[in-house]
Amino acid sequence: MTGRGQSPEARGHFFHVTHNRSDNKWHVKEVKADNYDTYDSKDEAIKQAEKKAKGVEQGHVVIHREDGKFETKNQNWFVGNED
């Protein structure tokens, strides 16, 4: 158990969609993962992140703008299984 009596698994799986300036691509990376997937467009990255989040228990997608800040204007910036 960690923090507030929850195991890391109880907090869920978070998939971040971020822009990489060096290759001008969009990346999807799960928190604490060593690797990431790369996509040409933000829309494709979001679509794939949502697919990954739906494939795990308590999966969530966190979308970032090109400047790295959270994209809060998009109501779906935090998407996942809400069972």
C-alpha positions in Angstrom: 0.0 0.0 0.0 1.2 3.5 -0.8 -0.2 7.0 0.0 -3.7 7.2 1.4 -3.9 3.4 1.7 -4.0 2.7 -2.0 -1.8 0.5 -4.0 -0.4 2.0 -7.3 -2.8 -0.2 -9.2 -5.8 1.2 -7.4 -4.9 4.7 -8.7 -5.1 3.6 -12.3 -3.1 3.7 -15.5 -2.4 7.1 -16.9 -1.5 7.5 -20.6 -0.1 11.0 -21.4 -0.4 12.4 -24.9 2.5 14.9 -25.4 4.2 16.7 -28.3 7.9 16.3 -28.9 9.5 19.3 -30.5 12.7 17.5 -31.5 10.9 15.1 -33.9 7.7 17.2 -34.2 5.7 14.0 -33.4 3.1 13.2 -30.7 3.9 10.6 -28.1 1.7 8.3 -25.9 3.4 7.2 -22.7 2.1 5.4 -19.7 3.3 6.9 -16.4 6.4 5.1 -15.2 6.8 3.2 -18.5 10.2 3.3 -20.2 8.9 3.3 -23.7 6.4 5.3 -25.7 4.5 5.2 -29.0 5.0 7.9 -31.6 2.3 9.3 -34.0 2.3 11.9 -36.7 -0.9 13.7 -35.6 -2.3 14.6 -32.2 -5.7 13.1 -33.2 -4.1 9.7 -33.9 -2.2 9.8 -30.6 -5.4 10.6 -28.7 -7.3 7.9 -30.5 -4.6 5.3 -29.6 -4.2 6.5 -26.0 -8.0 6.1 -25.5 -7.8 2.6 -26.9 -5.0 1.7 -24.5 -6.9 3.3 -21.6 -10.0 1.3 -22.4 -7.9 -1.9 -22.4 -6.8 -1.7 -18.8 -8.6 -1.3 -15.5 -8.9 2.3 -14.4 -7.2 3.6 -17.6 -7.1 7.4 -18.1 -5.8 9.7 -20.9 -4.2 13.0 -20.1 -3.8 15.3 -23.1 -1.2 18.0 -23.2 -0.9 21.0 -25.6 2.2 21.5 -27.7 3.6 23.7 -24.9 3.3 20.8 -22.4 0.4 22.3 -20.3 -2.8 20.3 -19.8 -5.4 20.8 -22.5 -8.3 21.8 -20.3 -10.4 23.4 -23.1 -11.1 19.9 -24.5 -13.7 18.4 -22.2 -12.3 14.9 -22.9 -8.8 15.8 -21.7 -9.1 13.2 -19.0 -10.8 10.1 -20.4 -10.9 6.6 -19.2 -12.9 3.7 -17.6 -15.2 5.2 -15.0 -16.6 1.9 -13.8 
